[in-house]
Structure formats: structure tokens, C-alpha cells
Amino acid sequence: MKLTKLLWGSLLLLIVCLPLAACGEGSTGDAKNLTFWSAANPPQQAFWTEMAKAYMAQHSDIKISVKAIPETPTSEASIQAALAGGTAPTASENIFTGFGGQLQSSQAIAPLDQMPGWNDVIKARHMDKTIASWKFSDGHTYILPMYTNAMLFGWRMDILRQIGYNEPPRTYSQVIDMGQKLKQKFPDKFVWARDALVKDTWYERWFDFFSIYDAASNGQNFISGGKITANEQAAVSSLSFLRDLSQKKLLLTQTQTDAFETGLSVMDIIGPWRFATWQQKYPNLKLNDTYVLTPPPVPDAMANSQAIKTFADAKGLAIYKQASSEQQNAIWEFVKWVLSDPQHDLQWLQTTSLPSARDDLSTNATFKPFFDKNPELVKYAENIPNAVPPIAASKYTDIQVSLGDQAVIPVVKGDATPQQAWNSWKTAVQPMLNQ
């Protein structure tokens, strides 16, 4: 009887273990066969394909297969599905810190700062300042940034000159004063036209509240280790700026097409992706003539501050723990090879037009020819060390939807004071962080 039970127990254990072994084999595979998922953006896929070919030409024992991340329904959902199915790539790019927070909390990605030669990569790529804001609350870095789009404010100087300005305003009160002068001469124009300020779409907060908050707080962490660690004074001040724009009728929240480009508004948050459209549709917009680019405006007390922080639309690469340790080390060697040569970053720039996440992007002579041809991107390169990536919290979508519902929208609509709105957001979000 005991023998029968033992045999059945062994058979049951074998039945349970076989699928697990199969899954393990599928996720680890041959240590020399690696899979890298690039963003579905064709230029980025082309870059990584070329890098893999060049690397394999020097390392004949390594095979790197580059594939685009499926985007149905989203790239994040596709990565999660691959992880759940045991078919995750060895590494992928296109990871921002919010999604990285989800992956880290489920222990799906490896701490890159523990990989051999980490400090050598940071030194070779001149990333000491940039990488600092990518550290997670546990002290480790799980995502190595590939590019950083520092959000800058555009100002229609051709219009501002008509009301007596030779340079854009720098502080909140200066923006409001400028807006009142604007209204006196051009009653139908606005300082800012942004319909997203009355919508709770989670990612829109990157391109309004967070850009302003990061400047006002000197980049202080918003969420850290399951706690709200935001600078309250900076947060309330940022909301107060939005309230003042709205109350004084300087803010247009009705949907408009190309309000900044057509001169309906004189201020807007500008990402570098806008310029390709401008070249085709608005050739009259000329840098340092029709418009200029600056960091975000700041509270009056910061009028003389230098190196103003701003939000970073930024993504990087991660290595997945589903891969065997041999595969993780092998793909890391490839990553080190790519990122330790500035010529590769130049190729990245030329192929994608995305600013490489380097502190020296605006000063390294390697990149000067590129920026000579693309002067509108110089300010973005200069501000990379000042750019703060998204919050690294696993519930980033809920947190930012609440930021719209509880704080930004009520303030803009005049339904709550900035302090009331901030308190409401904290009350709503803290329970999410405790779950």
C-alpha cells in the first residue's frame, strides 16, 4: 500500500514538473540564442537590427533575433502576456519607469546596476546625471534609458514682441502679467490652449502637471516606496498656476487644432516630435525668430534658479528574469557594446531623431554635425540632465487618472482650491499605495 502511494506520488510529481520544465526550457533556451524586442517604430527597429548584425559579425557564436513588440492592444500588454506565457524576450526597449515599476514589483526584470561593468557603461556613455533619476525606491536601477525627450515650453516670440517682450516670461507671475497684456492687444488670443486639462486621460498629466511640478520641486520624487513623497508646496504652487491661468481667462480648454502653430495661443509644451509636422505644414515657424524654447516657468521664488527640471518623455531597455542567467549576461554584453560607443548613439540619433540619454549630448563633438543640421533639437539635448522620468509606481495609471479627477480638473474648472484639490488627491491615492 505504501509502495502504491509512493508510486502515485512520484507519478503526480512528474506530471506537475513536466509542464514546468517545458516552460523553463522555453523561457531560458539556448544561452547563445537571444531575443531583443524593439519598439514597433520602424526607425528604432532598424537601429537595433543593424546593431545586432554588427555585433554578431564580431561574435559568431551569438545569435540575436530582433523583433518589434506587438502593439495589440498595447506594447505593455504584449510584454505582460509574454511573461505570463513564459515567452518573454531576453531583453526589450520601449520601457518607461511607470511600467517598469509594475515589472519590478512582480520581479520580472533584472537589476541592471548589478550586472558586470555597469559603472563602465555609465561612464562611457556619460550618464552620471541622467541615470540618477532612474533609480527605484529599493536603490537599484532596472531600466537603462535609451532616449530622453525633455519637455520644453515653446513661446511665440513673434506675437510676444508685439506686446513689448524680447524674451519669454520666466516665473508664474510674469506669465500672468504677459497674459494680461496679451489680452489687452489681442482679446481673442490665449496664453495656453489645452483641452486635456479638463480630461482625466492618465498620460496627459505628463504634458501639463508633471512638467510644471518637476520644475517647481527641482525634480523631487512624487511617489517612492509606496508613499507620497511629493513636495507639497511645489504641487500646490503648480495647481495655483493653472488656477490663475484659468481664472484670468488666459487658458483655453476647448478643443482646437494647432492653436500654438496658428498663433491662437502663445505658450505650449513642445515635444521634439512636433518639428517634422512643422516642416511640412508650418514652414513659417522658425527657431529663435517665430518661436523659442525654454524650460518650464517656475514659482516666483525660483526666478534666479538654474538648471530647471522638467518632465522626461523617456524610455529605456530592460532584461527579463525569465531568461537564464547565461542569456541575461550575454544580452548585457550586447547592450554594453552598443552603449559604450558614441558612434552608435550618433547612428541612433540619425536613424530615430530621438535624443540619446547622455549628459554630454549637446557638448560632445561626435554629435555636432547632427545638431548643426537639426538646431531645433539642441535645447532638448542641453536639458537631458534636467529631465525627470515618469513616476516608478506600479499603479501609475490609477494614480494619474486620480490626479486629473481629484486635482487638475477641479482646479481648472474652479470647483476646488489648489490646496483642497491636492488634499483630495492624497486622500484618494494613499490607499492605492497601501494595497
Helices and strands as residue ranges (DSSP letters): H 2-28, E 33-38, H 42-58, E 63-68, H 75-84, E 91-95, H 97-105, G 112-114, H 118-124, H 128-132, E 144-150, E 152-156, H 157-160, G 161-163, H 172-185, E 190-193, G 195-198, G 202-207, H 209-216, E 223-224, E 227-228, H 232-247, E 251-252, H 259-262, E 265-270, H 274-281, E 291-294, G 300-302, E 310-319, H 325-339, H 342-352, G 365-367, H 368-373, G 375-377, H 378-382, G 384-386, E 387-388, H 396-402, I 403-408, H 409-413, H 418-434
